[in-house]
Amino acid sequence: MSSLFDLTGKLALLTGATHGLGMAMAEGLGNAGAKLVITGHSSQEKLDKAVASLREKGYDAHGYLFNVTDEAQVADAVGQIEGECAPIDILVNNAGIIKRTPLLEMSLEDWRQVIETDLTGVFTMTRPVAKRMIERGAGKIINICSMMSELGRDNVAAYAAAKGGLKMLTRNMATEWARYNVQVNGIGPGYFATSQTAPIRVDGHPFNEFIINRTPAGRWGNPEDLQGTAVFLASRASDFVTGQIVYVDGGILATIGKPYSEKQGV
């Protein structure tokens, strides 16, 4: 059974994985034996630091700096990675941004930036990788969706539109490429304990209380909670699974939640 989840000899490329959930998924794939390539676009220094951190933990890791929304940069980077490292067996489309602005106040420029990064960037990044996977007759593609692929929320209209579109893009990729033994699935994280959420994950903060109360598991997710799902979708264990979105959310999407007057655990 363990051989089904063994990624030894596989190359995993994770976009936007210099920190947070992307870094956690990289470590999970590395623990399963994969060689890692992580990408960033904002800072070579930040990318180098992330690669050094992975290497210090014993992972075979490499980094490439490019923008997933730039078709020419992506094409060059994919060719360079396959030439210098190995054929890409696993692609995790994790790069994304969010701009929290009321819809009526959001500028067209900000709207386009979110859609370009979170949706069009997956289209741009995936095509040259998928073409090579199809030629080799095998591949795993994991698109990082969101609970906003299913739900609306105040002030995240562009993000929700992009992630909703990404859900359907995932299913269409799966439909077109399944015949070539390329599986395409998505992961939809819930609310996770990361450096970005640290300021609001404190006792007494209204949003912290909301998440604890709203989540049947009664807690924020830990970044490591994504690792098993990522390994499953990247491995032979999921060879007949395609076009699915796995929500790793502690049960939020399965319930309408508890009334605020109800104590947790009652």
C-alpha positions in Angstrom: 0.0 0.0 0.0 2.8 2.5 0.8 4.1 2.2 -2.7 0.9 3.8 -4.0 1.9 7.1 -2.2 5.6 6.9 -2.9 6.8 9.9 -5.0 10.5 8.9 -5.2 11.9 9.8 -8.5 9.1 12.3 -9.3 9.6 16.1 -9.8 7.0 18.3 -8.2 6.7 22.0 -9.3 4.8 24.2 -6.9 4.1 27.8 -7.9 4.0 30.5 -5.2 5.4 28.2 -2.6 8.0 30.3 -0.8 5.9 30.4 2.4 2.6 29.4 4.0 0.4 26.6 2.6 2.6 26.3 -0.5 5.7 25.6 1.5 3.7 23.1 3.7 2.6 21.2 0.6 6.1 21.2 -0.8 7.4 19.6 2.4 4.6 17.0 2.3 5.5 16.0 -1.3 9.2 16.1 -0.3 8.5 13.7 2.6 6.9 11.3 0.1 10.2 11.4 -1.9 9.6 14.0 -4.5 12.3 16.3 -5.9 11.0 19.9 -5.4 10.9 23.0 -7.6 9.3 26.0 -6.0 8.6 29.3 -7.7 8.1 33.0 -6.8 8.1 36.2 -8.6 8.4 39.1 -6.1 12.0 38.6 -4.8 15.0 36.4 -5.6 16.1 36.9 -2.0 12.8 35.5 -0.7 12.9 32.6 -3.1 16.5 31.7 -2.2 15.7 31.8 1.5 12.8 29.4 1.0 14.9 27.0 -1.1 17.7 27.1 1.6 15.1 26.4 4.3 13.9 23.3 2.4 17.4 22.1 1.8 18.3 22.5 5.5 15.5 20.1 6.2 16.9 17.5 3.8 14.8 18.1 0.7 16.2 18.1 -2.8 14.9 21.6 -3.7 15.4 24.2 -6.4 13.9 27.6 -7.1 12.9 29.6 -10.2 11.8 33.2 -10.3 9.1 34.1 -12.9 5.6 35.4 -13.2 2.9 32.8 -13.9 0.8 35.4 -15.8 3.6 36.0 -18.3 3.3 33.4 -21.1 6.8 33.9 -22.4 8.4 33.7 -18.9 6.4 30.6 -18.2 7.4 28.8 -21.4 11.1 29.7 -20.8 11.0 28.5 -17.2 9.2 25.2 -17.9 11.8 24.4 -20.6 14.6 25.4 -18.2 13.3 23.3 -15.3 12.9 20.2 -17.5 16.3 20.8 -19.0 18.1 21.4 -15.7 16.2 19.3 -13.2 13.9 16.6 -14.7 10.6 16.2 -16.5 7.7 17.7 -14.4 5.6 14.9 -13.1 3.5 16.9 -10.6 2.3 20.5 -11.0 0.7 22.4 -8.0 -0.8 25.7 -9.1 -0.7 27.5 -5.8 0.3 31.1 -6.8 -2.5 33.5 -6.0 -3.5 36.9 -4.5 -6.5 38.4 -2.8 -7.7 42.0 -2.6 -10.3 42.6 0.1 -12.3 45.5 -1.3 -16.1 46.0 -1.5 -17.2 45.3 -5.1 -18.5 48.8 -5.7 -15.2 50.3 -4.6 -12.9 47.9 -6.5 -10.9 49.3 -9.4 -10.9 47.6 -12.7 -7.1 47.3 -12.4 -7.4 45.4 -9.1 -10.1 43.2 -10.5 -8.0 42.3 -13.5 -4.9 41.6 -11.4 -6.7 39.1 -9.2 -8.4 37.3 -12.2 -5.1 37.3 -14.1 -3.1 35.8 -11.2 -5.6 33.4 -9.7 -7.3 32.1 -12.9 -5.6 33.1 -16.0 -2.2 32.4 -14.4 -3.3 28.7 -14.0 -4.2 28.6 -17.6 -0.9 30.1 -18.6 1.2 27.9 -16.3 -0.5 24.6 -17.0 -0.6 24.4 -20.7 3.1 24.0 -21.4 3.4 21.6 -18.5 0.4 19.6 -19.6 1.6 19.4 -23.2 4.7 17.6 -22.0 2.8 15.4 -19.6 0.5 14.3 -22.4 3.5 13.5 -24.7 4.9 11.3 -21.8 1.5 9.7 -21.1 1.3 10.6 -17.4 1.0 13.6 -15.0 -0.7 15.0 -11.9 -2.0 18.6 -11.8 -3.3 20.0 -8.5 -5.1 23.4 -8.6 -5.4 25.2 -5.3 -9.0 26.4 -5.2 -10.8 27.8 -2.1 -14.0 27.6 -0.2 -14.8 30.7 -2.2 -15.0 28.3 -5.2 -18.4 27.5 -3.6 -19.3 30.4 -1.3 -19.6 34.2 -1.5 -18.3 36.5 1.2 -18.1 40.3 1.7 -15.2 42.1 0.0 -13.7 39.2 -2.0 -15.7 39.3 -5.2 -12.8 39.1 -7.6 -11.1 36.3 -5.6 -14.4 34.3 -5.4 -15.0 34.8 -9.2 -11.4 33.6 -9.9 -11.6 30.6 -7.6 -15.1 29.7 -8.8 -13.7 29.8 -12.4 -10.8 27.7 -11.3 -13.1 25.0 -10.1 -14.6 24.7 -13.5 -11.3 25.1 -15.3 -10.1 22.1 -13.2 -13.0 20.0 -14.3 -12.5 21.0 -18.0 -8.8 20.2 -17.9 -9.7 16.8 -16.4 -12.2 16.2 -19.1 -9.8 16.9 -21.9 -6.7 15.2 -20.6 -8.0 12.1 -18.7 -7.6 10.0 -21.9 -3.8 10.8 -21.8 -3.4 9.6 -18.2 -3.1 13.1 -16.8 -5.2 13.6 -13.7 -6.3 17.1 -12.7 -7.9 17.8 -9.3 -8.2 20.7 -6.9 -7.7 21.3 -3.2 -9.9 23.9 -1.4 -8.3 24.9 1.9 -10.5 26.2 4.7 -9.2 28.7 7.3 -5.6 27.9 8.2 -3.2 29.0 10.9 -0.5 30.9 8.9 1.6 33.9 9.5 -1.0 36.0 7.6 -3.8 35.0 9.9 -1.7 35.2 13.1 -3.0 38.7 14.1 -6.6 37.5 14.2 -6.0 34.1 15.7 -6.2 35.4 19.3 -8.8 34.8 22.0 -11.4 37.5 21.9 -11.0 38.5 18.3 -14.4 38.4 16.6 -13.2 36.6 13.5 -11.3 34.0 15.5 -14.4 33.3 17.5 -16.4 33.1 14.2 -14.0 30.5 12.7 -13.9 28.4 15.8 -17.7 28.4 16.1 -18.2 27.9 12.3 -15.9 25.0 11.9 -17.2 21.6 13.1 -13.6 20.5 13.9 -13.5 23.5 16.3 -10.2 24.8 15.2 -8.1 26.5 12.5 -6.4 24.2 10.1 -2.7 23.6 10.5 -0.6 23.9 7.3 0.4 20.2 7.7 -3.3 19.2 7.3 -2.9 19.8 3.6 0.0 17.5 3.1 -1.9 14.2 3.0 -4.4 15.4 0.4 -1.6 16.8 -1.7 0.4 13.6 -1.6 -2.7 11.5 -2.4 -3.6 13.7 -5.5 0.1 13.6 -6.6 0.5 9.9 -6.3 -0.6 6.6 -8.0 -3.2 6.3 -5.3 -5.4 8.8 -7.2 -4.9 7.4 -10.7 -8.7 7.1 -11.3 -9.5 10.3 -9.5 -9.9 13.4 -11.8 -12.0 16.5 -12.0 -12.6 16.6 -8.2 -12.2 19.4 -5.7 -11.2 18.1 -2.2 -12.1 20.7 0.5 -9.8 20.5 3.5 -11.9 22.8 5.7 -12.6 21.0 9.0 -16.2 20.5 7.8 -17.2 24.1 7.2 -18.9 23.5 3.8 -20.8 20.5 5.3 -22.8 22.6 7.8 -24.7 25.9 8.3 -22.8 26.3 11.6 -23.8 26.7 15.2 -25.7 29.7 16.6 -23.4 32.1 18.4 -25.3 31.4 21.6 -24.3 27.8 21.5 -21.0 26.9 23.3 -18.4 24.9 21.4 -18.7 21.2 22.1 -22.3 21.3 23.4 
